[in-house]
Amino acid sequence: MFMHRFVGFTPTIPAAQIALETFQTLVDLVTSAQSRGLFGSFEAADAAQLLWSACHGFVSLEMMNINFAEERDRTFLAFLRGIERGLAASLD
């Protein structure tokens, strides 16, 4: 959804607000997951940005039918588990 740029396009204030609210929902979910021991010592907004960025790339490729995995669903779950393990690492 963000892969194309439109000359002269500027999101409306309500659209920008919806985007911020959507991201805040992800931050809230990360905060909740952190209370159960996930995502290590990352700031919730930082972990949410990493999750959003990584998933956006994966899904963007999927939408363009660029996925060479034999078992797409299994590969996506492995991708998510890898992110979870990576974010569990300390920032030290």
Phi and psi restraints in degrees (range 20) as a CNS / XPLOR table:
assign (resid 1 and name C) (resid 2 and name N)
       (resid 2 and name CA) (resid 2 and name C) 1.0 -108.5 20.0 2
assign (resid 2 and name N) (resid 2 and name CA)
       (resid 2 and name C) (resid 3 and name N) 1.0 9.6 20.0 2
assign (resid 2 and name C) (resid 3 and name N)
       (resid 3 and name CA) (resid 3 and name C) 1.0 -81.0 20.0 2
assign (resid 3 and name N) (resid 3 and name CA)
       (resid 3 and name C) (resid 4 and name N) 1.0 -13.6 20.0 2
assign (resid 3 and name C) (resid 4 and name N)
       (resid 4 and name CA) (resid 4 and name C) 1.0 -113.5 20.0 2
assign (resid 4 and name N) (resid 4 and name CA)
       (resid 4 and name C) (resid 5 and name N) 1.0 138.6 20.0 2
assign (resid 4 and name C) (resid 5 and name N)
       (resid 5 and name CA) (resid 5 and name C) 1.0 -103.6 20.0 2
assign (resid 5 and name N) (resid 5 and name CA)
       (resid 5 and name C) (resid 6 and name N) 1.0 140.5 20.0 2
assign (resid 5 and name C) (resid 6 and name N)
       (resid 6 and name CA) (resid 6 and name C) 1.0 -116.1 20.0 2
assign (resid 6 and name N) (resid 6 and name CA)
       (resid 6 and name C) (resid 7 and name N) 1.0 119.3 20.0 2
assign (resid 6 and name C) (resid 7 and name N)
       (resid 7 and name CA) (resid 7 and name C) 1.0 -58.7 20.0 2
assign (resid 7 and name N) (resid 7 and name CA)
       (resid 7 and name C) (resid 8 and name N) 1.0 128.8 20.0 2
assign (resid 7 and name C) (resid 8 and name N)
       (resid 8 and name CA) (resid 8 and name C) 1.0 81.0 20.0 2
assign (resid 8 and name N) (resid 8 and name CA)
       (resid 8 and name C) (resid 9 and name N) 1.0 0.2 20.0 2
assign (resid 8 and name C) (resid 9 and name N)
       (resid 9 and name CA) (resid 9 and name C) 1.0 -83.5 20.0 2
assign (resid 9 and name N) (resid 9 and name CA)
       (resid 9 and name C) (resid 10 and name N) 1.0 129.1 20.0 2
assign (resid 9 and name C) (resid 10 and name N)
       (resid 10 and name CA) (resid 10 and name C) 1.0 -130.2 20.0 2
assign (resid 10 and name N) (resid 10 and name CA)
       (resid 10 and name C) (resid 11 and name N) 1.0 124.4 20.0 2
assign (resid 10 and name C) (resid 11 and name N)
       (resid 11 and name CA) (resid 11 and name C) 1.0 -60.6 20.0 2
assign (resid 11 and name N) (resid 11 and name CA)
       (resid 11 and name C) (resid 12 and name N) 1.0 147.5 20.0 2
assign (resid 11 and name C) (resid 12 and name N)
       (resid 12 and name CA) (resid 12 and name C) 1.0 -72.1 20.0 2
assign (resid 12 and name N) (resid 12 and name CA)
       (resid 12 and name C) (resid 13 and name N) 1.0 161.9 20.0 2
assign (resid 12 and name C) (resid 13 and name N)
       (resid 13 and name CA) (resid 13 and name C) 1.0 -60.2 20.0 2
assign (resid 13 and name N) (resid 13 and name CA)
       (resid 13 and name C) (resid 14 and name N) 1.0 -43.5 20.0 2
assign (resid 13 and name C) (resid 14 and name N)
       (resid 14 and name CA) (resid 14 and name C) 1.0 -60.8 20.0 2
assign (resid 14 and name N) (resid 14 and name CA)
       (resid 14 and name C) (resid 15 and name N) 1.0 -38.0 20.0 2
assign (resid 14 and name C) (resid 15 and name N)
       (resid 15 and name CA) (resid 15 and name C) 1.0 -65.7 20.0 2
assign (resid 15 and name N) (resid 15 and name CA)
       (resid 15 and name C) (resid 16 and name N) 1.0 -41.2 20.0 2
assign (resid 15 and name C) (resid 16 and name N)
       (resid 16 and name CA) (resid 16 and name C) 1.0 -63.8 20.0 2
assign (resid 16 and name N) (resid 16 and name CA)
       (resid 16 and name C) (resid 17 and name N) 1.0 -38.2 20.0 2
assign (resid 16 and name C) (resid 17 and name N)
       (resid 17 and name CA) (resid 17 and name C) 1.0 -65.0 20.0 2
assign (resid 17 and name N) (resid 17 and name CA)
       (resid 17 and name C) (resid 18 and name N) 1.0 -41.6 20.0 2
assign (resid 17 and name C) (resid 18 and name N)
       (resid 18 and name CA) (resid 18 and name C) 1.0 -62.8 20.0 2
assign (resid 18 and name N) (resid 18 and name CA)
       (resid 18 and name C) (resid 19 and name N) 1.0 -41.8 20.0 2
assign (resid 18 and name C) (resid 19 and name N)
       (resid 19 and name CA) (resid 19 and name C) 1.0 -61.1 20.0 2
assign (resid 19 and name N) (resid 19 and name CA)
       (resid 19 and name C) (resid 20 and name N) 1.0 -44.3 20.0 2
assign (resid 19 and name C) (resid 20 and name N)
       (resid 20 and name CA) (resid 20 and name C) 1.0 -63.7 20.0 2
assign (resid 20 and name N) (resid 20 and name CA)
       (resid 20 and name C) (resid 21 and name N) 1.0 -42.3 20.0 2
assign (resid 20 and name C) (resid 21 and name N)
       (resid 21 and name CA) (resid 21 and name C) 1.0 -63.8 20.0 2
assign (resid 21 and name N) (resid 21 and name CA)
       (resid 21 and name C) (resid 22 and name N) 1.0 -38.8 20.0 2
assign (resid 21 and name C) (resid 22 and name N)
       (resid 22 and name CA) (resid 22 and name C) 1.0 -63.9 20.0 2
assign (resid 22 and name N) (resid 22 and name CA)
       (resid 22 and name C) (resid 23 and name N) 1.0 -45.2 20.0 2
assign (resid 22 and name C) (resid 23 and name N)
       (resid 23 and name CA) (resid 23 and name C) 1.0 -64.1 20.0 2
assign (resid 23 and name N) (resid 23 and name CA)
       (resid 23 and name C) (resid 24 and name N) 1.0 -39.6 20.0 2
assign (resid 23 and name C) (resid 24 and name N)
       (resid 24 and name CA) (resid 24 and name C) 1.0 -61.7 20.0 2
assign (resid 24 and name N) (resid 24 and name CA)
       (resid 24 and name C) (resid 25 and name N) 1.0 -35.2 20.0 2
assign (resid 24 and name C) (resid 25 and name N)
       (resid 25 and name CA) (resid 25 and name C) 1.0 -60.2 20.0 2
assign (resid 25 and name N) (resid 25 and name CA)
       (resid 25 and name C) (resid 26 and name N) 1.0 -42.9 20.0 2
assign (resid 25 and name C) (resid 26 and name N)
       (resid 26 and name CA) (resid 26 and name C) 1.0 -64.2 20.0 2
assign (resid 26 and name N) (resid 26 and name CA)
       (resid 26 and name C) (resid 27 and name N) 1.0 -42.7 20.0 2
assign (resid 26 and name C) (resid 27 and name N)
       (resid 27 and name CA) (resid 27 and name C) 1.0 -59.1 20.0 2
assign (resid 27 and name N) (resid 27 and name CA)
       (resid 27 and name C) (resid 28 and name N) 1.0 -44.1 20.0 2
assign (resid 27 and name C) (resid 28 and name N)
       (resid 28 and name CA) (resid 28 and name C) 1.0 -61.7 20.0 2
assign (resid 28 and name N) (resid 28 and name CA)
       (resid 28 and name C) (resid 29 and name N) 1.0 -40.1 20.0 2
assign (resid 28 and name C) (resid 29 and name N)
       (resid 29 and name CA) (resid 29 and name C) 1.0 -67.2 20.0 2
assign (resid 29 and name N) (resid 29 and name CA)
       (resid 29 and name C) (resid 30 and name N) 1.0 -38.8 20.0 2
assign (resid 29 and name C) (resid 30 and name N)
       (resid 30 and name CA) (resid 30 and name C) 1.0 -63.6 20.0 2
assign (resid 30 and name N) (resid 30 and name CA)
       (resid 30 and name C) (resid 31 and name N) 1.0 -43.5 20.0 2
assign (resid 30 and name C) (resid 31 and name N)
       (resid 31 and name CA) (resid 31 and name C) 1.0 -58.5 20.0 2
assign (resid 31 and name N) (resid 31 and name CA)
       (resid 31 and name C) (resid 32 and name N) 1.0 -43.6 20.0 2
assign (resid 31 and name C) (resid 32 and name N)
       (resid 32 and name CA) (resid 32 and name C) 1.0 -62.8 20.0 2
assign (resid 32 and name N) (resid 32 and name CA)
       (resid 32 and name C) (resid 33 and name N) 1.0 -42.4 20.0 2
assign (resid 32 and name C) (resid 33 and name N)
       (resid 33 and name CA) (resid 33 and name C) 1.0 -65.4 20.0 2
assign (resid 33 and name N) (resid 33 and name CA)
       (resid 33 and name C) (resid 34 and name N) 1.0 -35.3 20.0 2
assign (resid 33 and name C) (resid 34 and name N)
       (resid 34 and name CA) (resid 34 and name C) 1.0 -64.9 20.0 2
assign (resid 34 and name N) (resid 34 and name CA)
       (resid 34 and name C) (resid 35 and name N) 1.0 -31.3 20.0 2
assign (resid 34 and name C) (resid 35 and name N)
       (resid 35 and name CA) (resid 35 and name C) 1.0 -67.9 20.0 2
assign (resid 35 and name N) (resid 35 and name CA)
       (resid 35 and name C) (resid 36 and name N) 1.0 -15.0 20.0 2
assign (resid 35 and name C) (resid 36 and name N)
       (resid 36 and name CA) (resid 36 and name C) 1.0 -106.1 20.0 2
assign (resid 36 and name N) (resid 36 and name CA)
       (resid 36 and name C) (resid 37 and name N) 1.0 12.9 20.0 2
assign (resid 36 and name C) (resid 37 and name N)
       (resid 37 and name CA) (resid 37 and name C) 1.0 92.4 20.0 2
assign (resid 37 and name N) (resid 37 and name CA)
       (resid 37 and name C) (resid 38 and name N) 1.0 9.9 20.0 2
assign (resid 37 and name C) (resid 38 and name N)
       (resid 38 and name CA) (resid 38 and name C) 1.0 -95.9 20.0 2
assign (resid 38 and name N) (resid 38 and name CA)
       (resid 38 and name C) (resid 39 and name N) 1.0 156.7 20.0 2
assign (resid 38 and name C) (resid 39 and name N)
       (resid 39 and name CA) (resid 39 and name C) 1.0 70.6 20.0 2
assign (resid 39 and name N) (resid 39 and name CA)
       (resid 39 and name C) (resid 40 and name N) 1.0 18.9 20.0 2
assign (resid 39 and name C) (resid 40 and name N)
       (resid 40 and name CA) (resid 40 and name C) 1.0 49.0 20.0 2
assign (resid 40 and name N) (resid 40 and name CA)
       (resid 40 and name C) (resid 41 and name N) 1.0 -141.6 20.0 2
assign (resid 40 and name C) (resid 41 and name N)
       (resid 41 and name CA) (resid 41 and name C) 1.0 -97.3 20.0 2
assign (resid 41 and name N) (resid 41 and name CA)
       (resid 41 and name C) (resid 42 and name N) 1.0 14.1 20.0 2
assign (resid 41 and name C) (resid 42 and name N)
       (resid 42 and name CA) (resid 42 and name C) 1.0 -64.8 20.0 2
assign (resid 42 and name N) (resid 42 and name CA)
       (resid 42 and name C) (resid 43 and name N) 1.0 146.5 20.0 2
assign (resid 42 and name C) (resid 43 and name N)
       (resid 43 and name CA) (resid 43 and name C) 1.0 -63.4 20.0 2
assign (resid 43 and name N) (resid 43 and name CA)
       (resid 43 and name C) (resid 44 and name N) 1.0 142.0 20.0 2
assign (resid 43 and name C) (resid 44 and name N)
       (resid 44 and name CA) (resid 44 and name C) 1.0 -57.5 20.0 2
assign (resid 44 and name N) (resid 44 and name CA)
       (resid 44 and name C) (resid 45 and name N) 1.0 -42.3 20.0 2
assign (resid 44 and name C) (resid 45 and name N)
       (resid 45 and name CA) (resid 45 and name C) 1.0 -66.5 20.0 2
assign (resid 45 and name N) (resid 45 and name CA)
       (resid 45 and name C) (resid 46 and name N) 1.0 -34.7 20.0 2
assign (resid 45 and name C) (resid 46 and name N)
       (resid 46 and name CA) (resid 46 and name C) 1.0 -67.7 20.0 2
assign (resid 46 and name N) (resid 46 and name CA)
       (resid 46 and name C) (resid 47 and name N) 1.0 -44.4 20.0 2
assign (resid 46 and name C) (resid 47 and name N)
       (resid 47 and name CA) (resid 47 and name C) 1.0 -64.1 20.0 2
assign (resid 47 and name N) (resid 47 and name CA)
       (resid 47 and name C) (resid 48 and name N) 1.0 -40.4 20.0 2
assign (resid 47 and name C) (resid 48 and name N)
       (resid 48 and name CA) (resid 48 and name C) 1.0 -62.2 20.0 2
assign (resid 48 and name N) (resid 48 and name CA)
       (resid 48 and name C) (resid 49 and name N) 1.0 -41.3 20.0 2
assign (resid 48 and name C) (resid 49 and name N)
       (resid 49 and name CA) (resid 49 and name C) 1.0 -63.1 20.0 2
assign (resid 49 and name N) (resid 49 and name CA)
       (resid 49 and name C) (resid 50 and name N) 1.0 -42.4 20.0 2
assign (resid 49 and name C) (resid 50 and name N)
       (resid 50 and name CA) (resid 50 and name C) 1.0 -63.0 20.0 2
assign (resid 50 and name N) (resid 50 and name CA)
       (resid 50 and name C) (resid 51 and name N) 1.0 -44.1 20.0 2
assign (resid 50 and name C) (resid 51 and name N)
       (resid 51 and name CA) (resid 51 and name C) 1.0 -62.1 20.0 2
assign (resid 51 and name N) (resid 51 and name CA)
       (resid 51 and name C) (resid 52 and name N) 1.0 -47.8 20.0 2
assign (resid 51 and name C) (resid 52 and name N)
       (resid 52 and name CA) (resid 52 and name C) 1.0 -59.6 20.0 2
assign (resid 52 and name N) (resid 52 and name CA)
       (resid 52 and name C) (resid 53 and name N) 1.0 -47.8 20.0 2
assign (resid 52 and name C) (resid 53 and name N)
       (resid 53 and name CA) (resid 53 and name C) 1.0 -62.0 20.0 2
assign (resid 53 and name N) (resid 53 and name CA)
       (resid 53 and name C) (resid 54 and name N) 1.0 -47.7 20.0 2
assign (resid 53 and name C) (resid 54 and name N)
       (resid 54 and name CA) (resid 54 and name C) 1.0 -64.5 20.0 2
assign (resid 54 and name N) (resid 54 and name CA)
       (resid 54 and name C) (resid 55 and name N) 1.0 -47.5 20.0 2
assign (resid 54 and name C) (resid 55 and name N)
       (resid 55 and name CA) (resid 55 and name C) 1.0 -66.5 20.0 2
assign (resid 55 and name N) (resid 55 and name CA)
       (resid 55 and name C) (resid 56 and name N) 1.0 -36.3 20.0 2
assign (resid 55 and name C) (resid 56 and name N)
       (resid 56 and name CA) (resid 56 and name C) 1.0 -60.5 20.0 2
assign (resid 56 and name N) (resid 56 and name CA)
       (resid 56 and name C) (resid 57 and name N) 1.0 -44.3 20.0 2
assign (resid 56 and name C) (resid 57 and name N)
       (resid 57 and name CA) (resid 57 and name C) 1.0 -63.0 20.0 2
assign (resid 57 and name N) (resid 57 and name CA)
       (resid 57 and name C) (resid 58 and name N) 1.0 -45.7 20.0 2
assign (resid 57 and name C) (resid 58 and name N)
       (resid 58 and name CA) (resid 58 and name C) 1.0 -61.4 20.0 2
assign (resid 58 and name N) (resid 58 and name CA)
       (resid 58 and name C) (resid 59 and name N) 1.0 -48.3 20.0 2
assign (resid 58 and name C) (resid 59 and name N)
       (resid 59 and name CA) (resid 59 and name C) 1.0 -69.0 20.0 2
assign (resid 59 and name N) (resid 59 and name CA)
       (resid 59 and name C) (resid 60 and name N) 1.0 -36.6 20.0 2
assign (resid 59 and name C) (resid 60 and name N)
       (resid 60 and name CA) (resid 60 and name C) 1.0 -59.3 20.0 2
assign (resid 60 and name N) (resid 60 and name CA)
       (resid 60 and name C) (resid 61 and name N) 1.0 -44.4 20.0 2
assign (resid 60 and name C) (resid 61 and name N)
       (resid 61 and name CA) (resid 61 and name C) 1.0 -63.9 20.0 2
assign (resid 61 and name N) (resid 61 and name CA)
       (resid 61 and name C) (resid 62 and name N) 1.0 -41.7 20.0 2
assign (resid 61 and name C) (resid 62 and name N)
       (resid 62 and name CA) (resid 62 and name C) 1.0 -60.3 20.0 2
assign (resid 62 and name N) (resid 62 and name CA)
       (resid 62 and name C) (resid 63 and name N) 1.0 -42.6 20.0 2
assign (resid 62 and name C) (resid 63 and name N)
       (resid 63 and name CA) (resid 63 and name C) 1.0 -64.1 20.0 2
assign (resid 63 and name N) (resid 63 and name CA)
       (resid 63 and name C) (resid 64 and name N) 1.0 -29.0 20.0 2
assign (resid 63 and name C) (resid 64 and name N)
       (resid 64 and name CA) (resid 64 and name C) 1.0 -90.7 20.0 2
assign (resid 64 and name N) (resid 64 and name CA)
       (resid 64 and name C) (resid 65 and name N) 1.0 8.8 20.0 2
assign (resid 64 and name C) (resid 65 and name N)
       (resid 65 and name CA) (resid 65 and name C) 1.0 59.7 20.0 2
assign (resid 65 and name N) (resid 65 and name CA)
       (resid 65 and name C) (resid 66 and name N) 1.0 37.4 20.0 2
assign (resid 65 and name C) (resid 66 and name N)
       (resid 66 and name CA) (resid 66 and name C) 1.0 -109.4 20.0 2
assign (resid 66 and name N) (resid 66 and name CA)
       (resid 66 and name C) (resid 67 and name N) 1.0 85.0 20.0 2
assign (resid 66 and name C) (resid 67 and name N)
       (resid 67 and name CA) (resid 67 and name C) 1.0 -151.0 20.0 2
assign (resid 67 and name N) (resid 67 and name CA)
       (resid 67 and name C) (resid 68 and name N) 1.0 113.0 20.0 2
assign (resid 67 and name C) (resid 68 and name N)
       (resid 68 and name CA) (resid 68 and name C) 1.0 -98.4 20.0 2
assign (resid 68 and name N) (resid 68 and name CA)
       (resid 68 and name C) (resid 69 and name N) 1.0 3.4 20.0 2
assign (resid 68 and name C) (resid 69 and name N)
       (resid 69 and name CA) (resid 69 and name C) 1.0 -69.4 20.0 2
assign (resid 69 and name N) (resid 69 and name CA)
       (resid 69 and name C) (resid 70 and name N) 1.0 141.0 20.0 2
assign (resid 69 and name C) (resid 70 and name N)
       (resid 70 and name CA) (resid 70 and name C) 1.0 -72.7 20.0 2
assign (resid 70 and name N) (resid 70 and name CA)
       (resid 70 and name C) (resid 71 and name N) 1.0 -35.5 20.0 2
assign (resid 70 and name C) (resid 71 and name N)
       (resid 71 and name CA) (resid 71 and name C) 1.0 -120.4 20.0 2
assign (resid 71 and name N) (resid 71 and name CA)
       (resid 71 and name C) (resid 72 and name N) 1.0 87.9 20.0 2
assign (resid 71 and name C) (resid 72 and name N)
       (resid 72 and name CA) (resid 72 and name C) 1.0 -58.8 20.0 2
assign (resid 72 and name N) (resid 72 and name CA)
       (resid 72 and name C) (resid 73 and name N) 1.0 -47.7 20.0 2
assign (resid 72 and name C) (resid 73 and name N)
       (resid 73 and name CA) (resid 73 and name C) 1.0 -62.8 20.0 2
assign (resid 73 and name N) (resid 73 and name CA)
       (resid 73 and name C) (resid 74 and name N) 1.0 -43.7 20.0 2
assign (resid 73 and name C) (resid 74 and name N)
       (resid 74 and name CA) (resid 74 and name C) 1.0 -63.0 20.0 2
assign (resid 74 and name N) (resid 74 and name CA)
       (resid 74 and name C) (resid 75 and name N) 1.0 -40.0 20.0 2
assign (resid 74 and name C) (resid 75 and name N)
       (resid 75 and name CA) (resid 75 and name C) 1.0 -64.8 20.0 2
assign (resid 75 and name N) (resid 75 and name CA)
       (resid 75 and name C) (resid 76 and name N) 1.0 -41.8 20.0 2
assign (resid 75 and name C) (resid 76 and name N)
       (resid 76 and name CA) (resid 76 and name C) 1.0 -64.1 20.0 2
assign (resid 76 and name N) (resid 76 and name CA)
       (resid 76 and name C) (resid 77 and name N) 1.0 -42.2 20.0 2
assign (resid 76 and name C) (resid 77 and name N)
       (resid 77 and name CA) (resid 77 and name C) 1.0 -63.6 20.0 2
assign (resid 77 and name N) (resid 77 and name CA)
       (resid 77 and name C) (resid 78 and name N) 1.0 -39.3 20.0 2
assign (resid 77 and name C) (resid 78 and name N)
       (resid 78 and name CA) (resid 78 and name C) 1.0 -64.0 20.0 2
assign (resid 78 and name N) (resid 78 and name CA)
       (resid 78 and name C) (resid 79 and name N) 1.0 -39.3 20.0 2
assign (resid 78 and name C) (resid 79 and name N)
       (resid 79 and name CA) (resid 79 and name C) 1.0 -58.8 20.0 2
assign (resid 79 and name N) (resid 79 and name CA)
       (resid 79 and name C) (resid 80 and name N) 1.0 -48.5 20.0 2
assign (resid 79 and name C) (resid 80 and name N)
       (resid 80 and name CA) (resid 80 and name C) 1.0 -63.9 20.0 2
assign (resid 80 and name N) (resid 80 and name CA)
       (resid 80 and name C) (resid 81 and name N) 1.0 -41.3 20.0 2
assign (resid 80 and name C) (resid 81 and name N)
       (resid 81 and name CA) (resid 81 and name C) 1.0 -64.5 20.0 2
assign (resid 81 and name N) (resid 81 and name CA)
       (resid 81 and name C) (resid 82 and name N) 1.0 -37.9 20.0 2
assign (resid 81 and name C) (resid 82 and name N)
       (resid 82 and name CA) (resid 82 and name C) 1.0 -63.2 20.0 2
assign (resid 82 and name N) (resid 82 and name CA)
       (resid 82 and name C) (resid 83 and name N) 1.0 -41.2 20.0 2
assign (resid 82 and name C) (resid 83 and name N)
       (resid 83 and name CA) (resid 83 and name C) 1.0 -63.3 20.0 2
assign (resid 83 and name N) (resid 83 and name CA)
       (resid 83 and name C) (resid 84 and name N) 1.0 -45.0 20.0 2
assign (resid 83 and name C) (resid 84 and name N)
       (resid 84 and name CA) (resid 84 and name C) 1.0 -58.4 20.0 2
assign (resid 84 and name N) (resid 84 and name CA)
       (resid 84 and name C) (resid 85 and name N) 1.0 -46.5 20.0 2
assign (resid 84 and name C) (resid 85 and name N)
       (resid 85 and name CA) (resid 85 and name C) 1.0 -64.2 20.0 2
assign (resid 85 and name N) (resid 85 and name CA)
       (resid 85 and name C) (resid 86 and name N) 1.0 -41.0 20.0 2
assign (resid 85 and name C) (resid 86 and name N)
       (resid 86 and name CA) (resid 86 and name C) 1.0 -63.9 20.0 2
assign (resid 86 and name N) (resid 86 and name CA)
       (resid 86 and name C) (resid 87 and name N) 1.0 -39.8 20.0 2
assign (resid 86 and name C) (resid 87 and name N)
       (resid 87 and name CA) (resid 87 and name C) 1.0 -74.9 20.0 2
assign (resid 87 and name N) (resid 87 and name CA)
       (resid 87 and name C) (resid 88 and name N) 1.0 -16.0 20.0 2
assign (resid 87 and name C) (resid 88 and name N)
       (resid 88 and name CA) (resid 88 and name C) 1.0 -74.1 20.0 2
assign (resid 88 and name N) (resid 88 and name CA)
       (resid 88 and name C) (resid 89 and name N) 1.0 -18.5 20.0 2
assign (resid 88 and name C) (resid 89 and name N)
       (resid 89 and name CA) (resid 89 and name C) 1.0 -68.2 20.0 2
assign (resid 89 and name N) (resid 89 and name CA)
       (resid 89 and name C) (resid 90 and name N) 1.0 147.0 20.0 2
assign (resid 89 and name C) (resid 90 and name N)
       (resid 90 and name CA) (resid 90 and name C) 1.0 -71.9 20.0 2
assign (resid 90 and name N) (resid 90 and name CA)
       (resid 90 and name C) (resid 91 and name N) 1.0 152.0 20.0 2
assign (resid 90 and name C) (resid 91 and name N)
       (resid 91 and name CA) (resid 91 and name C) 1.0 -78.7 20.0 2
assign (resid 91 and name N) (resid 91 and name CA)
       (resid 91 and name C) (resid 92 and name N) 1.0 -5.3 20.0 2
